[in-house]
């Protein structure tokens, strides 16, 4: 940062020492004119004005705040501290400023010593931290709401406590797995191919054989990742129970394609698998089917279709573009 004009009468050693820091010092005489200054930032002024006063250092609200602090110290004799935002060429700079009386070896009465420190980086970090905390709180509330909904729906369709616990644990583990992907991406979201492998891979011996992925590879935002991950989990559990993945050599196919050219088009996720035997029927009132046909598409603002015919299960999910991560 470039520094402003340095007044005479200061120790050259002090000037040199402060030049390596974000600290600056201004001494006002008893008439509130600048007597000397060291290391003053370029966004401040360090030349005395005929009228004196703290307004000679800063314009606008910043100058008004500093002038009020100087007057308070002058009348009370008590030091004060304040944070001041100052307009700079590249935005807003922040300074923590201490204002105190200065009476050492002065014949004209007490002066005012203004000591300041550039805290712009700290303010930016604090602002970023506050934003992150608000985001974490928001996401935590959403996550708890999803968990509550899953618990309610799982309990509604459970035949026993043990059955409830088994299914509920599986769904929570599914969400935890997705959350790991989201966290590792610094909350950007999850690659849909990685999401599929993380959800389905837990139930198969060799994912490279059991999972056949093709088509687009978008990055889903955190909310979409959680719900698409839940869909993959329900499809995988269904398949392992009585579908293609129940057989050692079985596999599922997943294709991802845009309805129209990117970036405006919805993404269509299509899952299909061959169901062994002819006596397997879907149970649409179970939570798995409810999640696939209602919960997941509603959360994404899309549509879904789950069908079983001629020994084949097909699931199509339309994912609107707003669910893709930006950047």
N, C-alpha and C positions, 0 to 999 in steps of 0.2 A: 504494500500500500504506500503510495506517495505521501510525504509529509508536508505540512504547511511551513510557513516562514518561522524561523527561530529567532526570538528576540535576544538582545544582548544582555549581559549581566549574569549568565548562568555558568556553572562549572562545566568546562568542556568534557570532563570525565563523566558527569551525570548525563550529558547530552549523548555521548557515545554509548553509554550503558543502556539508556532507554531506547536508543534507535534499534536495538535488537529485540524489542518487546512490543506488545500492543499497548503499553502504558504511556500516557502523556501527562504533562503538568502545565497548568496556567496559573500565574499569580496576578491577582487584581489588586491595585493599590487602594488606598482609602477612598478614592473617588470612583472606584469600580472600573478604572481603565486598566488595560493590560500592561503590566510592568515587565514581565517576561514570560516566555513559553518555551516548552521543550517537547519535540516529537509530536506536535499537533497534527491530527489526520487531515488529509486534503479536503475532506467534506466539512471541516471546521475552518474558521478564520482565526488568524493569530496576530493580526494588525490592530492596534488600538484605534478606536473611533473617537471623534470629538466628544460625543455624548457619553461614552463609556457604557457600563452596564453589560449584563450577560448577553443582551441582544446583539452585541458586536461579535459574538462568537458563533451564534446560530440564528437562522431565520425561523419564522413560523412558530408552530406549536412547540417545537423543540427548544427554541430560544426563550419562549414564554415560560416553559417548565423550568429551565435552568435559571432564569432571572428570578422566579418565585423562590427557588431553593436558596439562591444567593441572599435574597432579602430576608428569608427566614433565619439563615445562619447569622446574618449581620445583626438582627434585632434580638435574637435569643442567645446567641453565643454557642449554640449546640450544633454539632456537626450533623449532616444528613446525607443520605444516599438515595440515588434514583437511577432508573434505567431510562435511557433516551434513545428513541429511534431517529435516525438522521438520513435524509434522502441522499443517495450517492449515485454515481454514474451508472452502476450496474444493479440498482435496486435500493434496498434499505439496509443500512448498517446500524448495529446496536452497540451502545456504550453504557457501561456501568460507571457512574460518576459519583465521587465523594466530594462534598463541599465542606470546608472547615475554615475557621479563622486562622490568620497568620499574624503573629505579633512580635516575632523575634527581631530585635534590633531595628525597630521601625520608629521614626520620629513623627510621621504623619498620621499615626493612628493605625489600628489593625487593618490588615488587608484580608483578602479572601483567597484561599488556596483551593484550586479545582484540580483534582486528580481523576483521570479517566482511564478506562481500559476497554479495548475493543473486545466485545463478547458476541460478535455476530455469529461465529461458528457454533458457539454454545447455544445461542438462541435457536439456530436452525436445527441443532440436534434435539433440543427440547420440543420444538414444534413437530419434528418428525416422530419423536417418541409419543407425544400426545396423539398424533394421528394414528400411529400403530396401535396404541392402547384402545382407542375408540374402535378401530377396525377389529381388533381381537375380541372386544366386548360384543360387537355386533355379530361376528361370526360364531362366537360361543353361544349366544342366545339362539341363533338359527340352528346350530348343531343340537342344542338341548331340545328345541322344538321338534326336530326331526326324530331324535331318540324317543321322545315322549310319544310321537305318533306311531313309531315302529313298535314300541312296547304295547300300546293300546291295541293296534291291529293284530299283532302277534298273539296277544292274550285272547282276543275275540275269536280267533280261529284255532286256538290250542285245544287239544283233547285232554291234556293232563299238564300238571306242573312241570314234570320232566320234559315233556314235549315243548312246552313254552320256553324253558330254559335253554334247551338245545338250539331251537330256532333263533331265539333272541340273541344268544351268545354269537351265533354265526353271523347275524346281521351287524352286530356291534363290531366284530372282528373285521367284517367287510368295510365298514366305515373307517375303522382305525387304519386299515391298509391304504385306503384312498387318502386319508389324512396324512399319512407318511409321504405320499407322492406330492401332495399339495405343499406340505411344509418344506420338503427338499427343494421345491421350486421357488422358495421365498414367497409363497402364497399366490403365485401366478396362476397355478392350476395343475393340470396333468395332461400328458400326452395320452391320447385315447388308446393307442396300441399298448403302451406300458400299463395303462389302467386295465385293459382286458387281460393281459398276462398276469398282473398282480392278483386279480380276482379269480380267474379260472385256474391259474397255475397251482393254487393251493390244493386242488382236488384231483390233479392228474400226475402221473409219474413222469411224463416227458411232454412239456408244453409245446415243444417244436413239432411234435407229431399230432397231439390232440387239438391244437388250436391253429386254424388256418385263417390268417388275416390278409385282407387285400383292400385296395382302394386308398382313399384319402387318409391323411394323418394329422388331423387338427389338434390344437391344444385347447382343452376345455377349461373354463373358469372354475374356481373352487366349488361353487354351488352345483354347477352342472356335473363336475367330476364326481361329487358325492352321490348324486342320483343316478348317473349312468353306471357308476360303480355298483350301486345297489341292484340295478337291472342285470348287470353281468353276474352278480352273486346269485340272484334268484334263478337265472337261466342255468348257471353252472350246477347249483344244488339240484334243480329239477332234472338236469341231464344225467348227473351222477346217480340219482335215485332210480330213474327208470328210462333214461334217454340214451343217446349215443355214447356218452362217457361212462356208462355202466359197463361197457365192454372194453377190454384191454386195448383193442385195436380201433376203438371208436374215435371219432373226431367231430368237432363242430366247425362250421364255416361262418366267418363274419366278414361282411363287405361294407365299406363306407364310401358313399358317393354323394355328390352334390346334385340336387335336382336341376339347378341352373348354374352357370358359371359363378365362381367366387367373385367378390366376397358376400354377395347379397343372398345367395341361395341357402335353403335349409340343407342340412346334412341328413341323409337317410342311412341309418344303421340297420342292416339286415342280418339277422342270425338265422341259420337253418341247420337242421340235423335230422338224420334218419332215426326213427324210433323203432327199436327191435320189437317184434311181436305185433299182434293185432288187437290185443285186449286192453291197451293202455288208453285211458281217457283223461283229458284235462279236467281239472276240478276248479272251475272258474270262481268258486266262492272262497278258495283258500287265499291266504294273504299274498303268496307269491304271484298269483295271477292278478290280484288287485293292484299290487305294486307295479307290475309291468304294464298293465292296461290303463291305470288311473293315476296312481301316485306319482310315478316318474314323469309321464308326459305333462301332467298338470304343473309339476315343479319347473319344467323346462319351457312351458308355453308351447308345447308341440302336440303331436298326436302319436298314437301307437295302435298296433294291431297284432294280436296273438292268435295264431291259427294252427290247427292240427288236422291233417287229412292225408289219406293214402300213405300212412306210415311216416309222415314227415311233419316236423314241427317248424314253424316259421314265425319269427318275431320281427316286426318292422317298427322302428322308432324314428320319427322326424324330429330333428334337433335344430331349432331356429338359430340363425347366425349370432344372435345376442348372447348365446351361451359359450361362444368361443372367446378365449383369452386374447387380449389385444397385445400388440408389440411382438 
